[in-house]
Amino acid sequence: MGDSKDVEHVLATVFADIRLKRSTYLRRQNIWEAIGNYFPGALERILSKAGVAGHFGDFEGDDFSALFSFPVGDVRQVDVELYGNTVNARSKFEKLAQVKGWITKYG
């Protein structure tokens, strides 16, 4: 898909009013990390790991909304959560295929 800046540009072209931000998001903890959160101090620091830098964005369209997330750097996949009337979103995602040749999978 390209560099994250290229992905931002393509999304901004197709989803004109998208709001994109870069941040660090935390990954889901495993069971040992969750248990470690109950103990103060050293154990918690040992089990804590840094978050993952990434981009996220939201878009509100014609009777639907979409949340986007993808990593900083080389992007191989953009995760999207759709809400509302997803049939109305189809034309936007078809345009991604026309503009950049991206493949859209629904699941």
N, C-alpha and C positions, 0 to 999 in steps of 0.2 A: 504494500500500500504506500510505502514511502516513509519519509521523515515526518515526525509529529507536526512540524510547521506546515508541511504540504497538506497533511490531513486536515489541519485547522482551516487552511485556505479553501479546500474543496467543500468542507462542511459549511463554511460561511457563504460560499457561492450558491449552494443548493438550498440551504436553510438560512435565508437572509437575516432573520432576526435572532439567530442563535446566540446564546450567551455562553462563551467559553471561558474557563478559568483553569489555571494550573495550580495544583496543590499536592500535598502529600496525603494519601489516604491509607488508613490502617487495614492490614489484612486480618482475616478471621483468626482468632487464637486457637491453638490446639488445646487439648485437655490439660496438659501439664502447665501450660502458661495460665490457663484459667484458674487452676488450683493455686499456682504461685501468686496470683493477685490477692489471695486471701492472707498471705503472709507478708508482713512488712519488711522493708529494707532490702537486704542482700539477695534473697531468693527472687524477689520481683525484678530487681535490676539484672540478674543473671538471665532470666527467662525473657526479658523484653527485647524486642528486635525493632529495628528502624522501620518506618513505613515505606511505602513505595511511591515515588514521584509519578504523577500522572496528570492528565487533563480530564476535565469533566465539563459538560455543558448541558443546557436545557433549551428546548424549543417548544413554543406553543403555536400550533397551526390551526387549521380549520377543523374544529371539534376533536382535536387530538393533541397530545403532548408527547415529547420524547426526551429521554435522558441518555446522554452519550458519555462514554468513558473509554480512554485509551492511554497507553503509556507514553512517557517522554522518550524521544529517540526514534528508533526503528519500529514502525507500527505494522503489525501483521494482522491485527483484528481490532475492530471498533465494536464495543458492546453497546447495545441500544435497548432500552426498556420503553415500550410504547404503552400509552394509556389513552382511553377514550375510544373514539371511532377509528380504529386502525385502518379501515378501508380507505379513508381519506389520506392516510399517510403513504399509501402505495405509490402514488405518482412521484412523490419526493424521492423515494428510494429507487425508483426506476430511473430517475434523472441521475442519480449517483452512478448507475451502470453506464449511462450514455456519456456523462462527462469524463469519467475516469476508468470505466471498465470494471468497477468493483462488483463483486458477487454478493447478493443479498440472500441470506438464509433466514427463514422464520422457524422458530422452535419454541 
